Amino acid sequence: MAAESNSKSGILTLEKVREALIKQEDTIISRLIQRANFPLNSPAYDEGKFPSFPGSLLQFVVKETEALQSKVGRYENPEEHPFFPESLPLSLLPPPATPPVLHPAAGSININEKIWEFYFDELLPLFAAPGDDGSYASAASSDLDCLQAISRRIHYGYYVAEVKFKDSPQDYEPAIRDQDRDGLMKLLTFVDVEEMVKKRVAKKARVLGQEVSLVDNANAKTDKHNASEKYKVDPSVVSRLYEEWIMPLTKLVQVEYLLRRLD
Ligand SMILES: O=C(O)C(=O)C[C@]1(C(=O)O)C=C[C@@H](O)C=C1
C-alpha cells in the first residue's frame, strides 16, 4: 500500500504524508458505498440475538477477523489497531525489518473506542437505509472494512505529527515541555487544508457514488451537480464525517503523540 511504503521508507515529508491521506479518502468512501448497499440490519448488533455467539454477530465477526489478521501481522503496523485488543493471538511472522520511523509512544495511543462509538451511534444511521434484508454477515464485514479504513486514517496522525515535529522542533518543543495541548493543537492545525479536504471528499463521493445509467438525462448532460441527483452515499455525510470526526480525531492523535514525543 502506498501509505505503508511512505511510512517505511524513512523519508517522511508533509507532502508525502498528505498524499497518503488523500489516497485513503478513496478507500474510505468506497467502503461506505459498499456498506450502503445493505440496510441498517440492526439484528446484527443485538447482543444475545443469536445464541451461538457470546455477544452480537458484529462483535463475533470483528473479533474472529482480528484474530486471523493479527496472526498474519496486521497489527505490526503502528497505524493499525484492533478494536478488541484483549487476548489477540501474536503474529506468526518475523517482525518488520525496517527501522521504526515513529517514536515508541505511537504504540500506546489507540482511540478505536471513540471511533467505534461515533461509527455505530451517529454515522451508520446517516448513510445506511432503515430496514433489514437478513444479510447480517455481509453488513458486519462491511462495517469492519469501514472501521478499519477510518481507524487507519485517524491513527495515521502519528506520521503527520512526526513530520511536523521534525520540520520545526523549535516550535513544538516548548509546547511539549509545557504539556500545552491547546498550543500544540494550534500549531498543527491548518484551516485552509481542512476546508480543501471537506470539499474534495464531497466531490469524490459525488463521482464514486453516482448512479451510472446508459440513458442520458438532463442531469448527466449538464456538468453541474443537482440536488435531485441521487448518490449511493450523500456527499454531505462524507464531508460531515471528515469535519466532525475524522479530522478532529486525527488531530487528537497528533496531540497525544506530540505530548509524549520527548519522553
Ligand atoms: O494535513 C495536515 O497538516 C494534517 O494535520 C491533517 C489534517 C487532516 O486530518 O486532514 C488535520 C489537521 C490539519 O488542520 C489539516 C488536515
PDBQT file of the ligand as one rigid body, heavy atoms in Angstrom, charges set to zero:
ROOT
HETATM    1  O1  LIG A 301      -2.538  17.964   6.722  1.00  0.00    +0.000 OA
HETATM    2  C1  LIG A 301      -2.289  18.206   7.904  1.00  0.00    +0.000 C 
HETATM    3  O2  LIG A 301      -1.463  19.068   8.257  1.00  0.00    +0.000 OA
HETATM    4  C2  LIG A 301      -2.952  17.453   8.968  1.00  0.00    +0.000 C 
HETATM    5  O3  LIG A 301      -2.640  17.616  10.120  1.00  0.00    +0.000 OA
HETATM    6  C3  LIG A 301      -4.092  16.554   8.620  1.00  0.00    +0.000 C 
HETATM    7  C4  LIG A 301      -5.425  17.223   8.838  1.00  0.00    +0.000 C 
HETATM    8  C5  LIG A 301      -6.493  16.164   8.441  1.00  0.00    +0.000 C 
HETATM    9  O4  LIG A 301      -6.878  15.394   9.309  1.00  0.00    +0.000 OA
HETATM   10  O5  LIG A 301      -6.826  16.112   7.257  1.00  0.00    +0.000 OA
HETATM   11  C6  LIG A 301      -5.581  17.576  10.265  1.00  0.00    +0.000 C 
HETATM   12  C7  LIG A 301      -5.271  18.818  10.726  1.00  0.00    +0.000 C 
HETATM   13  C8  LIG A 301      -4.977  19.949   9.845  1.00  0.00    +0.000 C 
HETATM   14  O6  LIG A 301      -5.629  21.088  10.301  1.00  0.00    +0.000 OA
HETATM   15  C9  LIG A 301      -5.278  19.657   8.448  1.00  0.00    +0.000 C 
HETATM   16  C10 LIG A 301      -5.557  18.422   7.992  1.00  0.00    +0.000 C 
ENDROOT
TORSDOF 0
